Amino acid sequence: MKLNKNPRVVLVHDYLNQYGGAEKTLEKIMELFPDAPIYTGILDLKKLPSKFASRDIKTPPMNFVLKKFPKLFTFLMSSRFEEFDLSSYDLILSDGTAWAKSVITNADQLHISYIHTPPRFLYKYSTESTLRKNILLMPLFAYLDFYLRIWDFSAAKRPDFLIANSKEVQKRIKKFYKRESIVIYPPVETSEFDKSKDIRDYYVISGRLSSYKNFDLVVEMFNIIGKNLVVIGVGIEEKNLKSQAKNNIKFLGKVSNEELHETLSHAKGYLFPVKEEDFGIAPVEALSHGVPVLAHRSGGPLETILENKDGLFFDEITIESLTNKFIEFDKKIDGGFFNRKEISERSQKFNEKYFIRNLSDFIQEKWNKFSDKNN
């Protein structure tokens, strides 16, 4: 990406110790700025694609305790990001939930921050970590989180512009930060519908196997109804879910991108039981293959799934609500109610190329105005 006056660009990202939707977004930003260094809180290259190894990535000095137990000592991360010296750069592009937006910049620098969501753990949204539900630790975290929310509100004032990854997140930014933002949906690796793919008799759930994903609810339901379910992903709940599952439920574990899309392309349907998801890349990947989705009626999926066109919604995180709606979902699929080609066509508006174009246009506009004003 070429900008006038050739600004010195730096990228800032919360953590680089896993590979999920936020890291896939950073990958696309990296393509726009192939020479920009990356500043991050924690780095584990073993868990990232090889392209990250060739980048100039900087991390703060980290003691053993913080490196080993980052979720337990999250309150220490704020100072680590505020200590980054970014004074030699003109354009700062941060992305994350908690820490990246907090870097200190001056009046001669432009800071644009892509917000995946305000920190879920601070605002009572469900999270992967269960530490804050520990009875012994609850008083401590209640005290710390009170001050972290004050810090987070202050940190959210620092970027010049905020980008939300969905309308859902845009509403959270307005509520918790009292700031305006624009929506640029994250990049999704969509596939076009292939009519030669046969529909096989199984449903799919995928993602990190964490308790807040509510995959246990899906496993319980499929145990009862006896239909075939394929589970893709690994996580702390994997052992527990496998111990509950009957023989009609198959666990594929961690799969390659090619295996993921191949499995989705033959699926009868996809289930997404996550409550108040920020955006939800996984169901859009399924939609791109023309696979209808049954999702919880909340969060990002309300923006990506047209009810009775792309799938259905269930209303309560209960086995009764999920089962009742699934029975309807299954009957509609068997009756040819959903047009898989049209589902795939509608999903293409979340393609990676739209993210790159929309983000490029936004950065170009804001940088041109900023540089003209300051020169």
C-alpha positions in Angstrom: 0.0 0.0 0.0 1.5 3.4 -1.0 0.7 6.5 1.0 1.8 10.0 0.2 4.9 11.3 2.0 6.0 7.7 2.7 5.1 7.5 6.4 7.1 5.2 8.7 4.5 2.6 9.7 4.3 0.3 12.7 1.8 -2.4 13.6 0.7 -3.1 17.2 -1.1 -6.3 18.2 -2.2 -7.6 21.6 -0.6 -11.1 21.7 0.9 -13.3 19.1 0.7 -16.7 21.0 -2.2 -18.3 19.1 -3.7 -18.2 15.6 -7.3 -17.1 15.5 -9.5 -14.5 13.8 -7.5 -11.5 15.2 -4.2 -13.0 13.9 -5.8 -13.6 10.5 -6.8 -9.9 10.4 -3.2 -8.9 11.3 -2.0 -11.1 8.5 -3.9 -9.0 6.0 -2.7 -5.8 7.5 0.8 -7.2 7.2 0.3 -7.6 3.5 -0.6 -3.9 3.2 2.6 -2.9 5.0 5.2 -5.6 4.3 8.1 -3.7 5.9 6.3 -2.5 9.0 7.7 -3.9 12.3 5.2 -5.4 14.8 5.0 -4.7 18.5 3.2 -7.2 20.7 2.8 -8.3 24.3 3.6 -12.0 24.0 5.1 -13.9 21.1 5.1 -17.7 20.4 6.2 -18.3 16.8 5.6 -22.0 17.1 1.9 -21.4 17.1 1.9 -19.1 14.1 2.2 -19.5 10.3 5.8 -19.3 9.0 5.3 -15.9 7.4 5.4 -14.4 10.9 8.9 -15.7 11.5 10.3 -13.4 8.7 8.9 -10.2 10.3 10.6 -7.8 12.7 8.6 -8.5 15.9 9.3 -6.7 19.1 8.1 -7.7 22.6 8.6 -6.0 26.0 10.9 -7.4 28.7 8.8 -10.1 30.3 9.4 -11.8 33.6 8.8 -15.6 33.9 5.5 -15.2 35.8 3.9 -12.9 33.3 5.0 -15.0 30.3 3.8 -18.2 31.9 0.5 -16.9 33.3 -0.6 -13.9 31.2 -4.3 -14.5 32.0 -3.7 -14.5 35.7 -1.6 -11.3 35.6 -3.4 -9.4 32.8 -3.4 -6.2 34.9 0.4 -6.0 34.4 0.1 -5.8 30.6 -1.1 -2.2 30.5 2.2 -0.8 31.5 4.1 -3.0 29.1 2.3 -1.5 26.1 2.6 2.0 27.4 6.3 1.6 27.7 6.7 0.9 24.0 8.7 3.7 22.3 7.0 4.4 19.0 8.3 7.9 18.6 10.2 7.2 15.4 7.0 6.2 13.5 4.4 8.4 11.7 1.5 6.0 11.4 0.5 3.6 14.1 -2.0 0.8 13.2 -3.1 -1.2 16.2 -5.5 -4.1 16.4 -6.7 -6.1 19.4 -9.2 -6.0 22.3 -7.4 -4.7 25.3 -3.8 -3.6 25.1 -2.7 -2.5 21.6 -4.9 0.6 21.5 -3.2 1.9 24.6 0.2 2.7 23.1 1.4 6.3 23.7 1.7 8.5 20.7 2.2 12.3 20.2 0.4 15.0 18.2 2.6 14.4 15.2 1.6 10.8 14.8 -1.6 9.3 13.4 -3.0 6.3 15.4 -5.8 4.1 13.9 -7.0 1.2 16.0 -9.0 -1.8 14.8 -11.1 -3.0 17.7 -12.2 -6.7 17.7 -14.2 -5.9 20.9 -13.7 -4.1 24.1 -12.1 -6.7 26.5 -14.8 -9.3 27.1 -13.4 -10.1 30.5 -13.9 -6.5 31.8 -17.5 -6.1 30.6 -19.0 -9.4 31.8 -19.1 -11.1 28.4 -18.3 -14.8 28.4 -14.6 -15.7 27.9 -12.3 -18.6 27.3 -10.7 -18.2 30.7 -12.6 -19.3 33.8 -10.3 -17.7 36.3 -12.8 -14.9 37.1 -15.3 -17.6 38.1 -13.0 -19.0 40.7 -14.6 -18.3 44.1 -11.2 -17.7 45.8 -10.1 -15.3 43.1 -13.3 -13.4 42.5 -12.8 -10.7 45.2 -9.3 -10.0 43.8 -10.4 -9.8 40.2 -13.4 -7.6 41.1 -11.0 -5.1 42.7 -8.5 -5.2 39.8 -11.1 -5.1 37.1 -12.7 -2.0 38.5 -9.4 -0.1 38.0 -8.8 -1.8 34.7 -12.1 -0.5 33.3 -11.0 3.0 34.3 -7.7 2.4 32.5 -9.4 0.8 29.5 -11.7 3.8 29.1 -8.8 6.2 29.2 -6.7 4.0 26.8 -9.6 4.0 24.2 -9.3 7.8 24.0 -5.8 7.6 22.7 -6.2 6.4 19.1 -7.3 9.1 16.6 -9.8 6.8 14.9 -11.4 3.5 15.9 -12.6 0.8 13.6 -15.1 -1.8 14.8 -15.1 -5.4 13.4 -18.9 -5.5 13.4 -22.0 -3.4 14.2 -22.2 -5.4 17.5 -18.7 -4.2 18.5 -19.5 -0.7 17.3 -22.4 -0.6 19.8 -20.0 -1.8 22.6 -17.5 0.9 21.7 -20.2 3.5 21.9 -21.5 2.2 25.2 -18.2 1.6 27.0 -15.9 4.2 25.4 -18.4 6.9 24.4 -16.7 7.1 21.0 -17.8 6.8 17.4 -16.3 4.2 15.1 -16.8 2.8 11.6 -17.4 -0.8 10.8 -15.0 -2.8 8.6 -15.8 -6.5 8.7 -12.7 -8.8 9.3 -11.3 -10.8 6.4 -12.9 -14.2 5.9 -11.4 -16.8 3.6 -14.6 -17.6 1.7 -15.0 -20.3 -0.9 -17.5 -20.2 -3.8 -20.3 -22.8 -3.9 -19.3 -25.9 -5.8 -22.4 -27.8 -7.0 -20.4 -30.9 -7.6 -19.9 -31.4 -3.9 -22.3 -34.0 -2.5 -24.2 -33.2 0.7 -23.3 -35.8 3.3 -25.3 -36.8 6.4 -23.4 -34.8 9.1 -23.4 -31.4 10.8 -20.4 -29.4 11.9 -19.2 -27.3 14.8 -15.7 -25.8 14.8 -13.4 -23.5 16.8 -11.5 -23.5 20.1 -13.1 -26.1 22.4 -13.8 -23.7 25.3 -16.7 -23.6 27.7 -18.0 -20.3 26.6 -18.6 -21.6 23.1 -21.4 -23.9 24.5 -20.3 -26.9 22.4 -21.3 -29.1 25.3 -24.9 -28.1 24.6 -24.5 -29.3 21.0 -22.9 -32.6 22.0 -25.6 -33.2 24.6 -28.3 -32.6 21.9 -26.6 -34.9 19.3 -26.3 -37.6 22.0 -30.0 -37.5 22.4 -31.1 -37.2 18.7 -28.5 -39.6 17.4 -27.6 -37.6 14.2 -24.0 -37.3 13.0 -21.9 -34.5 14.2 -18.3 -33.5 13.3 -16.3 -31.5 15.8 -13.3 -29.5 14.5 -10.8 -27.9 16.8 -8.9 -28.3 20.0 -9.0 -26.7 23.5 -9.3 -27.1 27.2 -12.8 -28.7 26.9 -11.7 -31.3 24.4 -11.2 -34.2 26.9 -14.5 -33.4 28.6 -16.5 -33.2 25.4 -15.0 -36.5 24.1 -15.9 -38.2 27.4 -19.6 -37.1 26.9 -19.9 -37.9 23.2 -21.5 -41.1 21.8 -20.3 -42.8 18.6 -22.3 -40.6 16.3 -20.0 -37.7 17.2 -16.6 -37.5 15.5 -13.7 -35.3 16.7 -11.2 -34.3 14.0 -9.0 -32.2 16.3 -6.8 -29.6 14.7 -7.1 -29.7 10.9 -5.4 -27.8 8.0 -7.3 -25.0 6.3 -7.8 -27.3 3.3 -9.3 -30.0 5.5 -11.6 -27.5 7.2 -13.1 -26.2 4.0 -13.3 -29.7 2.5 -15.3 -30.9 5.6 -17.5 -27.8 5.4 -18.2 -28.2 1.7 -20.0 -31.5 2.3 -21.8 -30.7 5.5 -25.5 -30.8 5.8 -25.5 -27.8 8.2 -23.4 -25.9 10.6 -24.2 -25.0 14.3 -22.9 -21.9 16.1 -24.1 -21.9 19.7 -21.9 -19.0 20.9 -23.7 -16.2 22.8 -22.8 -12.6 22.0 -20.0 -13.4 19.6 -18.1 -10.3 18.4 -18.3 -11.1 14.7 -18.0 -14.9 14.1 -15.7 -15.9 11.2 -16.5 -19.6 11.5 -20.1 -19.5 10.4 -19.3 -17.2 7.5 -16.8 -19.8 6.3 -19.6 -22.4 6.4 -22.0 -20.0 4.6 -19.4 -19.5 1.8 -19.9 -23.2 0.9 -23.6 -22.7 0.8 -24.0 -24.5 4.2 -27.0 -23.2 6.2 -26.2 -22.2 9.8 -28.2 -22.5 13.0 -26.9 -19.9 15.4 -27.8 -18.3 18.7 -29.8 -15.1 18.2 -27.1 -12.6 19.4 -23.9 -10.8 18.4 -22.2 -10.8 15.0 -24.2 -13.7 13.4 -27.2 -11.3 13.3 -25.3 -9.3 10.7 -24.0 -12.3 8.6 -27.0 -14.7 8.6 -30.3 -13.8 7.0 -33.0 -15.7 8.9 -34.9 -18.2 6.7 -32.4 -17.5 3.9 -29.0 -18.4 5.3 -30.2 -20.4 8.3 -32.1 -20.1 11.6 -31.6 -18.7 15.1 -32.4 -20.2 18.5 -33.2 -17.9 21.4 -32.0 -19.5 24.7 -28.8 -21.3 25.7 -30.8 -24.3 26.8 -31.1 -27.8 25.4 -34.8 -27.3 24.9 -34.4 -24.2 22.8 -31.6 -25.6 20.7 -33.3 -28.9 20.1 -36.7 -27.4 19.1 -35.1 -25.1 16.6 -32.7 -27.8 15.3 -35.6 -30.1 14.5 -37.1 -27.3 12.4 -33.6 -26.6 10.9 -33.1 -30.3 10.0 -36.5 -30.6 8.4 -36.0 -27.5 6.3 -32.6 -28.8 5.0 -34.1 -32.2 4.1 -37.0 -30.4 2.3 -34.6 -28.3 0.2 -35.7 -25.1 1.9 -32.3 -23.4 1.7 -30.7 -22.4 -1.6 -27.1 -23.2 -1.1 -25.9 -21.3 -4.2 -27.6 -18.1 -3.0 -26.2 -18.6 0.6 -22.7 -18.8 -0.8 -23.2 -15.7 -3.0 -24.4 -13.6 -0.1 -21.4 -14.6 2.0 -18.9 -13.2 -0.5 -19.4 -9.6 0.8 -17.2 -10.7 3.8 -14.4 -11.8 1.5 -10.8 -10.9 2.3 -10.6 -8.6 -0.7 -13.3 -6.3 0.7 -11.5 -6.1 4.0 -8.3 -5.1 2.3 -10.0 -2.5 0.0 -12.1 -1.0 2.8 -9.2 -0.8 5.2 -6.9 0.6 2.6 -9.3 3.3 1.6 -9.9 4.3 5.2 -6.2 4.5 6.0 -5.5 6.4 2.8 -8.2 9.0 3.5 -7.2 9.6 7.1 -3.4 9.7 6.4 -3.8 12.1 3.5 -5.9 14.5 5.6 -3.5 14.2 8.5 -0.3 14.7 6.5 -1.8 17.7 4.6 -2.8 19.3 7.8 0.6 18.8 9.5 2.8 19.9 6.6 
